[in-house]
Amino acid sequence: MSVKAHPLSRRARVLVTAVAAALLAATTAACGSDTTSEGTSDSVRTLTPDHSEHEESPSPEQSPGTQQSPRTQQSFAASVSAETERVRQEAVKRLEGVEGRGNAVADVSVSGLPVAASEEVRSARVRVTNPTDEPAFYAVKVEFVDAEDKVLDTMFVGVEDAPPGRTVDAQANSRKAAGVKTFPRVAQAERG
């Protein structure tokens, strides 16, 4: 004896399958890796204070990547560089009066990052773990030394508002140590 399925349940299955397929297609499109030559997704848009909350959405013919933005990638990179330099200068200032290695050497570790022979910089990953109960500024002096322990370059790194009980990564980059097998080390670290 064969049991015939109720026509409504077949329609429901077809509808569920169609909805699932549409969601899968939309998710795949949203997660696509279509990027421009600068490495930024065409669908990514930077919002600036000039954009109003009540601004009309773009028309379907106009993709977000084709809209004019007052903030270019170059200006964004420049603002990031300026902020990085401001934090670095703050680290230099805070370490000027520090005697010895500082109060936070135990909170900081540093390790060299792999490099290709053609790279023009030598980089080190600086890890800061804030053991306190409050956000803190960390000033770190990183030295790049060769196999004979000769200091080839010194870089300063600032980590602003390191969260309590968490580890934050930063990077120290040296052009002087490029092309030479060097070892980064923490020369000073101050939490303040």
C-alpha positions in Angstrom: 0.0 0.0 0.0 1.5 3.3 -1.0 0.9 6.5 1.0 0.4 9.6 -1.1 1.9 12.7 0.4 -0.4 15.6 1.1 0.0 18.2 -1.7 0.5 21.1 0.8 3.5 19.4 2.4 5.1 18.9 -1.0 4.6 22.6 -1.7 6.0 23.5 1.7 9.1 21.4 1.0 9.6 23.1 -2.3 9.1 26.5 -0.7 11.6 25.7 2.1 14.1 24.4 -0.5 13.7 27.6 -2.6 14.1 29.9 0.4 17.2 28.0 1.5 18.7 28.2 -2.0 18.1 32.0 -2.1 19.6 32.5 1.4 22.7 30.4 0.3 23.1 32.5 -2.8 22.7 35.8 -0.9 25.2 34.7 1.7 27.7 33.5 -0.9 27.4 36.8 -2.8 27.9 38.8 0.5 31.0 36.8 1.4 32.5 36.9 -2.1 36.2 37.8 -2.5 35.8 40.3 -5.3 38.4 42.9 -4.6 39.9 45.9 -6.3 43.6 46.2 -7.2 44.1 48.0 -3.9 42.9 44.9 -2.0 39.7 46.4 -0.7 36.4 44.7 -1.3 34.2 46.6 -3.9 31.3 46.3 -1.5 33.1 47.9 1.5 32.3 51.6 2.1 33.9 53.9 4.7 31.4 56.0 6.5 32.5 59.5 7.5 30.8 62.1 9.7 29.5 63.7 6.5 27.1 60.9 6.0 23.7 61.4 7.6 21.8 58.7 9.3 18.8 59.6 7.2 20.7 59.6 3.9 18.8 57.7 1.2 20.1 54.3 0.2 21.8 54.1 -3.2 19.6 53.0 -6.1 19.9 49.4 -7.3 21.8 50.5 -10.4 24.4 52.2 -8.2 26.7 49.9 -6.3 28.4 51.2 -3.1 31.8 50.8 -4.8 30.9 53.3 -7.5 29.8 56.1 -5.1 32.1 59.0 -4.5 33.6 59.0 -1.1 35.2 62.1 0.4 37.7 59.8 2.1 40.1 58.0 -0.2 42.3 55.0 0.7 45.3 57.3 0.6 43.8 59.7 3.1 42.8 56.8 5.3 46.3 55.4 5.2 47.7 58.8 5.9 45.5 59.2 9.0 46.4 55.7 10.2 50.1 56.6 9.7 49.7 59.9 11.6 48.0 58.1 14.5 50.7 55.4 14.6 53.4 58.1 14.7 51.5 60.0 17.4 51.4 56.9 19.6 55.1 56.1 18.8 56.1 59.6 19.8 54.1 59.2 23.1 56.1 56.0 23.7 59.4 57.8 23.2 58.4 60.5 25.6 57.3 58.1 28.3 60.5 56.1 28.1 62.8 59.2 28.2 62.9 59.4 32.0 62.7 55.7 32.7 65.7 54.2 34.5 66.6 50.6 33.9 64.3 48.3 31.9 61.0 49.8 33.1 58.0 48.5 35.2 56.4 46.4 32.5 59.2 44.2 30.9 57.4 41.1 32.3 54.2 42.1 30.5 55.9 42.3 27.1 57.3 39.7 24.7 58.7 40.1 21.2 59.4 37.6 18.4 60.8 38.0 14.9 58.4 37.6 12.0 59.5 35.5 9.0 60.9 37.6 6.1 61.8 37.0 2.5 65.3 38.0 1.3 63.7 40.7 -0.9 61.9 42.5 1.9 63.1 45.9 2.8 62.1 45.8 6.5 62.7 43.5 9.4 59.6 43.1 11.6 59.0 41.9 15.1 55.7 41.1 16.8 55.3 42.8 20.1 52.8 41.2 22.5 51.6 43.1 25.5 49.6 41.5 28.3 48.0 43.9 30.7 47.7 42.2 34.1 46.0 45.2 35.8 42.3 45.9 36.3 42.3 49.0 34.1 43.3 49.9 30.5 46.9 51.1 30.3 49.3 52.8 27.9 52.5 50.7 27.2 55.7 52.2 25.8 58.1 49.6 24.5 61.6 50.0 23.2 62.6 47.1 20.8 66.2 46.5 19.8 67.2 44.5 16.7 70.5 42.8 17.4 72.7 40.6 15.2 74.3 37.3 16.1 77.1 39.1 18.0 74.6 41.0 20.1 75.4 44.3 18.3 72.3 46.6 18.2 71.5 47.4 14.6 68.4 49.4 15.2 66.1 50.6 17.9 62.4 51.1 17.5 59.7 52.4 19.8 56.2 51.0 19.9 53.2 52.4 21.8 50.1 50.5 22.7 47.3 52.7 23.7 44.5 51.6 26.1 45.7 47.9 26.4 42.6 46.2 27.8 42.9 44.7 31.3 43.5 41.0 31.4 44.0 40.8 27.7 46.9 40.4 25.2 47.4 42.9 22.4 49.7 42.6 19.4 51.7 45.5 17.8 54.5 45.5 15.3 58.0 47.0 15.2 59.6 47.5 11.8 63.2 48.3 11.0 64.7 49.2 7.7 68.2 49.3 9.1 68.0 45.6 10.1 66.6 44.5 6.7 68.7 41.8 4.9 70.6 40.9 8.1 69.8 38.0 10.4 68.6 39.9 13.5 66.9 39.0 16.7 64.5 41.5 18.3 64.5 42.0 22.1 62.6 44.1 24.6 65.1 46.8 25.9 62.5 48.7 27.9 58.8 48.6 28.7 56.8 50.9 30.8 53.2 50.8 31.7 51.6 54.1 32.6 
